[in-house]
Amino acid sequence: MTVKTLEERFNALLAFLEEIYGPNIIDDHEPPTVKPAEGFIKEGGWGANQDPDTWTIAKMKDFPNLYKVVDDVGKNVATDFTSIKTAQSYIDWAQSTDNDDTNIPETPPPVEPPSEGKSITKDGIEVPFEIEQWDYTVREDWRDGGARFNMKCPASSVVIVGAFTGKGGDDEVSPKLLMGRHTGTAGEPISYLGCGYDGGMPVAGGTPRLRFEGPHNKYSDAAKSFKVRESVDSCHGKFKLYMAAAVQEETGVRFSMYQGKGDNESKPSNDWTLVYELLDDGSETKKIKKSGLDLKFFPIKNLDHCKGTEQSVWRVDATPGLKGKWLAVGKVKGKNA
């Protein structure tokens, strides 16, 4: 009597089943990879080759801590991946569906156009200003228990946005607008480059304020001629949305700050509350000048005092576990000197 091995028994069973159900009853093809939640594809795409076998991974130029998927000639397929692994999983997903009509990466539904006088960032933050152009370049400078998030200042009327959270601290989310590079530390000559508007919204919640800075690093007391001042919520343990604007008007510069107080963990809440507004028409800065602080550039109607070093900054000091996201600066349409 011949004893069959387990392999022989299995092959005999497989042959029997194939006679009934046909060949390839056992398919060793792996199920499609799950599409990662990350990845940004602009509406209409960038004109890249849609064959995923031609795709590779590259670092993003303006955001070197992020990655993108590009085709064989370097055209963007998808951007804003936080790791090489996630970007590769996007390629794997596309390749796993390459045997049917799903090989073309899904394009997210277009963002509903904002109403007149509003604009939306690539991350979905809607602002009550008409923006001519957004810029997402951010240079992070981590120190003093927090960070400076340095961005461009494309014009004399700007809006900056971002979301922040931390595990504690009682400092501020501070927008610094219409100012240049900060110099004037000990041993250096006085510099007017850093003159500008210095706002503040407490990270632990509380009353916002505005100071006039100039020359760096000399500040006025908190301005008293504000039109609006409302308390902000704490961002301890949860992301809050922040926005600040400096907009040119005929009689001066209108400085304003906003907070989005809803759920900003996965997408912007866009439930803006105007928490501070002041029109710098020169009346308050004239009083401050008499106290000895040199504010000769206020109201700041142009960026000449920056001498090419202009920047927009979110500064958040002394905030353990600080995190920031969705940062952008926009040039306000038709409001620039």
C-alpha positions in Angstrom: 0.0 0.0 0.0 1.4 3.3 -1.1 1.1 6.2 1.5 0.6 9.6 -0.1 2.4 12.6 1.3 0.4 15.7 2.3 1.6 17.6 -0.7 0.3 14.8 -3.0 -3.0 14.7 -1.3 -3.3 18.5 -1.6 -2.5 18.4 -5.3 -5.0 15.7 -5.9 -7.7 17.7 -4.1 -6.8 20.8 -6.1 -7.0 18.9 -9.4 -10.5 17.6 -8.3 -11.7 21.1 -7.5 -10.4 22.5 -10.7 -12.4 20.0 -12.7 -15.5 21.3 -11.0 -14.8 25.0 -10.6 -12.2 25.6 -13.3 -8.6 26.6 -13.1 -7.1 29.4 -10.9 -9.4 28.5 -8.0 -6.6 29.7 -5.8 -5.6 33.2 -6.7 -2.4 34.4 -5.0 -3.0 38.0 -6.1 -2.9 40.3 -3.0 -6.0 42.4 -2.4 -5.7 46.1 -3.4 -3.7 48.3 -1.0 -5.9 50.8 0.9 -5.5 54.3 -0.5 -3.8 56.5 2.2 -5.8 59.4 3.6 -2.9 61.8 2.9 -2.0 63.3 -0.5 -3.2 66.5 -2.2 -4.2 66.6 -5.9 -5.2 70.0 -7.3 -8.3 70.2 -9.4 -7.5 69.0 -12.9 -4.1 67.7 -11.8 -0.7 68.8 -13.1 -0.8 66.9 -16.4 1.3 64.0 -15.2 1.6 60.5 -16.7 -1.2 58.5 -15.0 0.6 55.1 -15.4 1.6 54.4 -11.7 4.5 52.2 -13.0 6.3 55.4 -14.0 5.9 57.1 -10.6 8.6 57.8 -8.1 8.9 59.8 -4.8 10.6 63.1 -4.4 11.0 65.8 -1.6 8.9 68.9 -2.0 11.0 71.9 -2.8 9.1 74.5 -0.7 8.3 72.0 2.1 11.4 69.8 2.5 9.8 67.9 5.4 7.1 66.7 3.0 7.1 64.3 0.0 5.3 64.1 -3.3 4.7 61.5 -6.1 6.0 62.5 -9.5 5.9 60.8 -12.9 8.9 59.9 -15.1 9.5 63.5 -16.2 9.0 65.1 -12.8 5.5 66.3 -13.1 3.4 66.2 -9.8 0.9 63.4 -9.4 0.1 64.0 -5.7 1.8 66.1 -3.0 1.9 66.8 0.8 2.8 63.3 2.1 4.3 63.3 5.5 6.6 60.3 4.9 8.2 58.3 2.2 6.3 55.3 3.4 2.9 57.0 3.0 3.9 58.3 -0.5 4.9 54.7 -1.4 1.6 53.4 -0.2 -0.1 55.8 -2.6 1.9 54.3 -5.5 1.2 50.8 -4.2 -2.5 51.5 -4.1 -2.6 52.9 -7.7 -0.6 49.9 -8.9 -2.8 47.4 -7.2 -5.9 48.8 -9.0 -4.0 48.9 -12.4 -6.0 45.9 -13.8 -9.2 47.8 -14.1 -10.5 51.3 -14.7 -9.5 52.5 -11.2 -5.8 53.0 -12.1 -6.3 56.7 -12.5 -5.9 58.4 -9.1 -9.0 59.9 -7.8 -9.3 63.6 -8.0 -11.0 65.1 -5.0 -14.2 66.9 -5.6 -13.6 70.6 -6.4 -13.9 73.0 -3.5 -17.1 75.0 -3.8 -16.1 78.5 -5.0 -16.3 81.0 -2.2 -18.8 83.8 -2.3 -17.6 87.2 -3.4 -15.0 88.8 -1.1 -13.9 85.4 0.2 -11.0 83.0 -0.6 -10.0 79.4 0.3 -6.5 78.0 0.9 -5.4 74.6 -0.5 -6.1 73.1 3.0 -9.7 74.3 3.0 -9.3 77.4 5.2 -11.9 80.0 4.1 -11.1 83.7 4.8 -13.4 86.7 4.5 -11.0 88.5 2.2 -10.5 88.3 -1.5 -7.0 86.9 -2.0 -5.0 87.5 -5.2 -2.4 84.8 -4.5 -1.6 82.4 -1.6 1.9 81.3 -0.6 2.6 78.2 1.5 6.3 78.6 2.1 7.2 78.3 5.8 10.6 78.5 7.5 10.4 77.2 11.0 12.7 78.5 13.7 12.4 76.5 17.0 13.6 78.2 20.1 12.4 79.9 23.4 10.2 76.8 24.1 8.3 77.3 20.9 8.8 78.5 17.3 8.7 81.2 14.8 6.9 80.3 11.6 8.4 82.7 9.1 6.5 83.3 5.8 6.7 85.8 3.0 5.1 89.2 3.1 4.0 89.6 -0.6 2.3 93.0 -0.2 1.3 95.8 2.1 -2.1 94.2 2.6 -1.8 90.6 3.8 -3.7 87.8 5.6 -2.0 84.9 7.5 -3.7 81.8 8.7 -2.8 78.6 10.6 -3.9 76.2 13.2 -2.0 75.6 16.5 -2.1 73.5 19.6 0.1 72.7 22.6 0.1 70.8 25.8 0.3 73.9 28.1 1.9 77.3 28.5 0.5 80.8 29.0 2.3 82.7 26.1 0.6 83.8 22.9 -0.1 82.9 19.3 1.4 86.2 18.0 1.0 87.4 14.4 3.7 89.8 13.3 2.7 91.7 10.1 4.2 94.3 7.8 7.7 94.0 9.3 11.2 93.1 8.2 14.0 91.1 9.6 14.5 91.5 13.3 17.8 93.0 14.3 18.9 95.4 17.0 20.1 93.0 19.7 22.7 94.0 22.2 25.8 95.5 20.5 24.0 96.1 17.2 22.8 99.5 15.9 19.1 100.4 16.2 17.2 99.0 13.2 13.8 100.0 11.8 13.6 96.9 9.7 11.6 95.1 12.4 9.0 97.9 12.8 5.5 96.4 12.5 2.2 95.3 14.0 2.6 92.8 16.9 -0.6 91.0 17.8 -1.2 88.4 20.5 -3.8 85.8 21.3 -3.2 83.8 24.6 -2.7 80.1 24.1 -4.4 79.4 27.4 -7.4 81.6 26.4 -8.0 85.2 27.3 -7.9 88.7 26.0 -6.1 89.5 22.7 -3.9 92.6 22.3 -2.0 94.7 19.7 1.3 96.4 20.2 3.3 98.6 17.8 6.9 97.6 17.5 9.7 99.9 16.5 12.5 100.0 16.3 13.2 96.4 17.2 13.0 95.4 20.0 11.0 98.2 21.6 7.3 97.8 22.0 4.4 100.1 22.8 1.9 99.2 25.5 -1.2 97.4 24.3 -3.2 99.7 22.0 -6.3 101.3 23.5 -8.2 102.5 20.5 -9.5 99.1 19.4 -13.0 98.7 17.8 -13.4 95.0 18.8 -11.8 92.9 21.5 -13.3 89.5 22.4 -11.8 86.6 24.4 -10.1 83.7 22.6 -10.4 80.0 23.6 -7.5 77.9 24.8 -5.6 75.8 22.3 -4.3 73.4 25.0 -4.8 69.8 23.8 -6.8 70.8 20.7 -6.2 72.7 17.5 -7.7 76.1 17.1 -7.7 78.1 13.9 -6.1 81.5 13.8 -6.1 84.4 11.3 -4.6 87.9 11.3 -4.8 90.6 8.7 -3.3 94.0 8.0 -5.3 95.8 5.2 -4.6 99.2 3.7 -7.5 101.6 3.8 -7.8 105.3 2.8 -7.5 106.5 6.4 -4.9 104.0 7.7 -4.2 100.3 8.2 -7.0 98.0 9.6 -5.4 95.3 11.8 -7.7 92.4 12.8 -7.4 88.9 14.4 -9.8 86.0 14.2 -10.2 82.6 15.9 -11.9 79.5 14.6 -13.2 77.9 17.8 -14.7 74.6 16.5 -13.2 71.2 15.7 -10.0 71.6 13.7 -8.5 68.2 14.1 -9.1 66.8 10.6 -10.4 69.9 8.7 -10.7 73.6 9.2 -13.8 74.6 11.2 -14.0 78.0 9.4 -16.3 79.3 12.2 -14.5 82.5 12.5 -15.0 84.9 15.4 -13.6 88.4 15.0 -11.7 88.8 18.3 -9.8 92.0 17.7 -9.9 95.0 15.3 -8.2 98.4 15.3 -7.8 101.0 12.6 -4.4 102.5 12.8 -5.1 106.0 11.5 -2.1 107.6 13.3 -4.1 109.0 16.3 -2.8 106.4 18.8 0.7 106.2 17.5 1.0 110.0 17.8 0.3 109.7 21.5 2.8 106.9 21.8 5.5 108.9 20.0 5.2 111.5 22.7 6.2 108.9 25.3 9.6 108.5 23.5 9.0 105.4 21.3 10.0 106.1 17.8 7.1 105.0 15.5 7.8 107.2 12.5 6.7 104.5 10.1 3.2 104.2 11.5 0.6 103.8 10.0 2.6 101.4 7.9 1.4 102.2 4.3 4.2 100.4 2.4 7.1 98.1 3.0 9.9 100.5 2.3 11.3 100.4 5.9 11.9 96.6 5.5 14.5 97.2 2.7 13.8 93.8 1.1 13.6 91.8 4.3 9.8 91.8 4.7 8.2 88.8 6.3 5.0 87.6 8.0 5.4 85.6 11.2 3.4 83.4 13.5 5.4 83.4 16.8 4.4 81.0 19.6 6.8 80.9 22.6 6.9 78.8 25.7 4.3 76.3 24.6 5.2 72.6 25.3 4.1 70.2 22.6 3.5 73.0 20.1 2.2 71.9 16.7 1.2 74.0 13.8 -0.5 73.2 10.5 -2.3 74.7 7.4 -0.1 77.8 7.4 -0.4 80.2 4.5 -0.1 83.9 3.7 -2.2 85.7 1.1 -2.0 89.0 -0.8 -5.3 90.9 -0.4 -6.6 91.8 -3.8 -6.8 95.5 -4.7 -5.7 96.8 -1.3 -2.0 97.4 -1.7 -0.1 100.6 -1.7 
